[in-house]
Amino acid sequence: MANHLSKNAQKGLGRLGDLILPASGEFPKYSDVAGFQYLDEMVENAPEDDISSLSLVLSILAFMPGFILQWIVSKMEKSQYDPSNGILAVTFRQLNVGIRGLLYSTYYSEKINPNYKGKTPEQLIDFEVKRVAD
Amino acid sequence: MYDFIVIGSGAGGGSLSYYLTKGGAKVLLLEAGKFYRKDTFPRTEAEGSAQLYWGGGIEFDKDARMGFLRTKLVGGSSIVYQCLMDRFDDIALHDWKAESGVNWFTQEDMAPHYEQVESDMALHTFKEDERTRNGQLFANACDKLGYKWSYLRRGQSDCAPEKGNDCTTCLAGCHRDSKQSALVAFVQKAEKLGLEIQTEIEIDRVESHANGVKIFGKKHKNAVTFEGKKVILCGGAFGSTKMMLQSGFKSKLPALGKHFSSHPQFMWFGFQKEIVDAHKGMFQSVASKDPNFRKEGFKLENVFSLPISIAMLFTAYGAQHQQYMKKYRHMQCIEVAVRDENTGTIQVDNKGKLVVTKRLTDQDNARKERGLDAIKKILVASGAEEVYESQMYFGLHLMGGCVMGVDGGKSVVDPEFRVHGEKNLYIVDSSIYPNAPGINPGLTIKSLGNRLANQLLK
């Protein structure tokens, strides 16, 4: 499998993830649980240029001051309510879905860090399904 | 040379391939995605989202407001959808006929095709004892409020609820071959009759000549070509429209890429004190059947999904988000699907990427608001302690772009499914829908596939 997201991109995602999914109550913060090793699998079928752009943005975020990261996260969170269709508003909406898709896929799932010892987010929401094959 | 080459293996292409092959024709079915079967479908939600969809999970409209879920695998969207099998009513067919001028959009003309397709699938209408708690809450509240509702009819053979099987797991493909997807109902049967299938082949363009149609595409970045006496595009609203645009038809057919609609869907949640477990069992069993809702242009369904998808609908970040997710098992969920105006457009940019413009019109917004108002009333009447009004919305039924009609200036295919001005090039899929029916499109796409097969075999 190709390395789509660089180490710096993963670091950037981890920083964003800890703001969007912080340690709260019983829930662990994103970077404690995240299955970073699964990220490339999660983006394997996304368009190459989209992933290159995402990787670049995340790599930059890895070194951004915290207050800028907070501002970006705040803009992402409010993006669905933003009536503008300007390029900035569109970009934040794309990030809101794209970033959260990656975060939740490696948090509310089995694609987590195998060395994580606490209760997983799936266990915390008490999620269980049964698959009965024929 | 093949008699027929079918491009796309979803509801339209799957059904068409089956009936053509059954009729004795030499058919090649081309599919851009991979060939998964019941024992190879992804086993988890994360893997399903990453592996089965164009765009690696989700595509957006130009404004990044509406998300589109479009599958890329043998069987197409029928693999991941709920396989709800509704015939179109008089309203839908009347509106199609009025917009297109096609005189066979009538119950009488469609009936034999519906009957044929229905007889080739296992169909099941849910009963009271099969309702999940999410369905019970929906139905009971509708009764209280005087809203009419009904049990859904679904394509399924044996979902094994008595053994505790949870059908949310089939949102990434049914591991029992119970869900009557195009794969189960048609493609696998056609395979046994001699249908040739080639996968992971993405078609860029088609070119007609005197005795047939040449097809140009790529497999794993390598150029491939095929040639058939007749070629039928079944790539769905985005896929077929893209192939037609890249083949240079826009200058001859000004309607190409226009009249896109998508039944925009909004899901709201009620948090119940009791455990609802909306993700368990046969999770979607009832829907609104209220004639007033139909007239007002929306319908409601009790729906649900797996944790990642549900988390995406809660747009709040941080502790608030996690606290909502903590109540996953207490969620009641209802969706409104809007019968939207077909004002969207599908284009291809100079890099070959789709550009979809789909803004909700005033009428769409009015319909959405009426539907969401009804949802709120149902959630409150169900005793929800809190209602969450999600701002995210999606287009799951992608329709139009190559609409059917009698006038070549206003449509792309004629009433015989043939591209206007072309002798051997056809389209049958949701891209030919003249407007949004406001009804699940799957059964009708399959039935149109049957109609075209009958016509081509004559």
Chai-1 contact restraints between the chains, C-beta under 6 A:
chainA,res_idxA,chainB,res_idxB,connection_type,confidence,min_distance_angstrom,max_distance_angstrom,comment,restraint_id
A,I20,B,Y317,contact,1.0,0.0,6.0,A-B,restraint_1
A,P22,B,G318,contact,1.0,0.0,6.0,A-B,restraint_2
A,S24,B,A319,contact,1.0,0.0,6.0,A-B,restraint_3
A,S24,B,Q322,contact,1.0,0.0,6.0,A-B,restraint_4
A,F27,B,Q322,contact,1.0,0.0,6.0,A-B,restraint_5
A,M42,B,A50,contact,1.0,0.0,6.0,A-B,restraint_6
A,V43,B,G56,contact,1.0,0.0,6.0,A-B,restraint_7
A,N45,B,G56,contact,1.0,0.0,6.0,A-B,restraint_8
A,A46,B,G56,contact,1.0,0.0,6.0,A-B,restraint_9
A,E77,B,Y317,contact,1.0,0.0,6.0,A-B,restraint_10
A,Q80,B,T315,contact,1.0,0.0,6.0,A-B,restraint_11
A,Q80,B,Q391,contact,1.0,0.0,6.0,A-B,restraint_12
A,N85,B,D63,contact,1.0,0.0,6.0,A-B,restraint_13
A,V90,B,D63,contact,1.0,0.0,6.0,A-B,restraint_14
A,V90,B,A64,contact,1.0,0.0,6.0,A-B,restraint_15
A,R93,B,A64,contact,1.0,0.0,6.0,A-B,restraint_16
A,Q94,B,A64,contact,1.0,0.0,6.0,A-B,restraint_17
A,G101,B,G57,contact,1.0,0.0,6.0,A-B,restraint_18
A,Y104,B,I308,contact,1.0,0.0,6.0,A-B,restraint_19
A,Y104,B,A311,contact,1.0,0.0,6.0,A-B,restraint_20
A,S105,B,A46,contact,1.0,0.0,6.0,A-B,restraint_21
A,S105,B,I308,contact,1.0,0.0,6.0,A-B,restraint_22
A,Y108,B,P307,contact,1.0,0.0,6.0,A-B,restraint_23
A,Y108,B,I308,contact,1.0,0.0,6.0,A-B,restraint_24
A,Y108,B,A311,contact,1.0,0.0,6.0,A-B,restraint_25
A,S109,B,A46,contact,1.0,0.0,6.0,A-B,restraint_26
A,E110,B,T44,contact,1.0,0.0,6.0,A-B,restraint_27
A,K111,B,A46,contact,1.0,0.0,6.0,A-B,restraint_28
A,I125,B,M325,contact,1.0,0.0,6.0,A-B,restraint_29
A,I125,B,K326,contact,1.0,0.0,6.0,A-B,restraint_30
A,I125,B,Y328,contact,1.0,0.0,6.0,A-B,restraint_31
A,D126,B,R329,contact,1.0,0.0,6.0,A-B,restraint_32
A,F127,B,P307,contact,1.0,0.0,6.0,A-B,restraint_33
A,V129,B,D166,contact,1.0,0.0,6.0,A-B,restraint_34
A,V129,B,T168,contact,1.0,0.0,6.0,A-B,restraint_35
A,V129,B,T169,contact,1.0,0.0,6.0,A-B,restraint_36
A,K130,B,G164,contact,1.0,0.0,6.0,A-B,restraint_37
A,K130,B,D166,contact,1.0,0.0,6.0,A-B,restraint_38
A,R131,B,T169,contact,1.0,0.0,6.0,A-B,restraint_39
A,V132,B,A160,contact,1.0,0.0,6.0,A-B,restraint_40
A,V132,B,K163,contact,1.0,0.0,6.0,A-B,restraint_41
A,V132,B,N165,contact,1.0,0.0,6.0,A-B,restraint_42
A,A133,B,H175,contact,1.0,0.0,6.0,A-B,restraint_43
A,D134,B,R176,contact,1.0,0.0,6.0,A-B,restraint_44
